[in-house]
C-alpha cells in the first residue's frame, strides 16, 4: 500500500481494537473498536485532510506571519496558511516517517527534522502508538540532536468519531474553565476568557448541536492520575473519549466546518497542545530544548 497518498499503512491490533498508522506525516488514519470508529478516519485513497490524526511538530496551531525570535535571532517560516498569513501546524505533516519498531499491538514512527530555512535546528522525533486494555496510548518524544538550543511545542490532531451520525447529534463534555479567544480574521489569540455562562461551557455534558468550534481550551480539570478528558457521546449510547497527561495544558476543539462539504462535522477535532496558538512568537508555554535534551508527552483515546 506504499502507493497510497498517505504512504505505507501499518496495522496494529489488540483484541477487537484496530488502528492504522501511516508513513506520510506519521499520524493515525483510523482507530476502531469492533465495528465502531473511535476517531474519525480519512479514506485510504485520499490525502489526509484537515490534519486528521497528524502530529503537529515543532509547533501546533498558528504562528502569525510565520515569524518568531529565538535567542535574539529572528526567523521566517513559509506561510502554510497563506490566506491568513500564518504558518500552521509545524513542519512534519507531509514528511515521510520511518517505522522504528513494531509489534502486533504497537508501532513507533520516527523522523529527523533537519535544519531548514526558518528552523535551522536538528530534531529527532518518535511517536509511539500502543493498543491495550485501556485503549490507545500515544507517546511523543522529541530530542534536540543539534549543538544549540531549539524552540519546541507539540500537538496532535485526532478527530473523535460520533459513530454513524454528525457530531451535531452528540453530547460533548470537556471540563475546561477557560477558552483562548481569537480574532475573526486570522484566528490568532487575543486573550483568555472564563467559559462560565458562555456558549463554550462544556464542563457538564450537553448536546453539541450546531455550535461551531475552533478554539483552544485550558484550565483543564484532571483526575487522580493527572489526566484531563474530552468525551463525545453518540446516539448509539457509546462515548469516544480522549485524555491528555499533564504535559498538555490545552485541548483545541474543532467542529470541522471548514473542511470539504462532504467531510464537515463528521468528527470533532480534539487536539492535545503543549502550548497555545502563536507560542513561537509569544513564548507562552514554549519548551526550550537544550542540546541532547528530550521531552515526552502522552495522550490516549478509548471507547466506553
C-alpha positions, 0 to 999 in steps of 0.5 A, a space after each residue: 500500500 506504499 502507493 497510497 497518498 498517505 504512504 505505507 499503512 501499518 496495522 496494529 491490533 489488540 483484541 477487537 481494537 484496530 488502528 492504522 498508522 501511516 508513513 506520510 506525516 506519521 499520524 493515525 488514519 483510523 482507530 476502531 473498536 469492533 465495528 465502531 470508529 473511535 476517531 474519525 478516519 480519512 479514506 485510504 485513497 485520499 490525502 489526509 485532510 484537515 490534519 486528521 490524526 497528524 502530529 503537529 511538530 515543532 509547533 501546533 496551531 498558528 504562528 502569525 506571519 510565520 515569524 518568531 525570535 529565538 535567542 535574539 535571532 529572528 526567523 521566517 517560516 513559509 506561510 502554510 496558511 497563506 490566506 491568513 498569513 500564518 504558518 500552521 501546524 509545524 513542519 512534519 505533516 507531509 514528511 515521510 516517517 520511518 517505522 522504528 519498531 513494531 509489534 502486533 499491538 504497537 508501532 513507533 514512527 520516527 523522523 529527523 527534522 533537519 535544519 531548514 530555512 526558518 528552523 535551522 535546528 536538528 530534531 529527532 522525533 518518535 511517536 509511539 502508538 500502543 493498543 491495550 486494555 485501556 485503549 490507545 496510548 500515544 507517546 511523543 518524544 522529541 530530542 534536540 540532536 543539534 549543538 544549540 538550543 531549539 524552540 519546541 511545542 507539540 500537538 496532535 490532531 485526532 478527530 473523535 468519531 460520533 459513530 454513524 451520525 454528525 457530531 451535531 447529534 452528540 453530547 460533548 463534555 470537556 471540563 475546561 474553565 477557560 477558552 483562548 479567544 481569537 480574532 475573526 480574521 486570522 484566528 490568532 489569540 487575543 486573550 483568555 476568557 472564563 467559559 462560565 455562562 458562555 456558549 463554550 461551557 462544556 464542563 457538564 455534558 450537553 448536546 453539541 448541536 450546531 455550535 461551531 468550534 475552533 478554539 483552544 481550551 485550558 484550565 483543564 480539570 484532571 483526575 487522580 492520575 493527572 489526566 484531563 478528558 474530552 468525551 463525545 457521546 453518540 446516539 448509539 449510547 457509546 462515548 469516544 473519549 480522549 485524555 491528555 497527561 499533564 504535559 498538555 495544558 490545552 485541548 483545541 476543539 474543532 467542529 470541522 466546518 471548514 473542511 470539504 462539504 462532504 467531510 464537515 462535522 463528521 468528527 470533532 477535532 480534539 487536539 492535545 497542545 503543549 502550548 497555545 496558538 502563536 507560542 513561537 512568537 509569544 513564548 507562552 508555554 514554549 519548551 526550550 530544548 537544550 542540546 541532547 535534551 528530550 521531552 515526552 508527552 502522552 495522550 490516549 483515546 478509548 471507547 466506553 
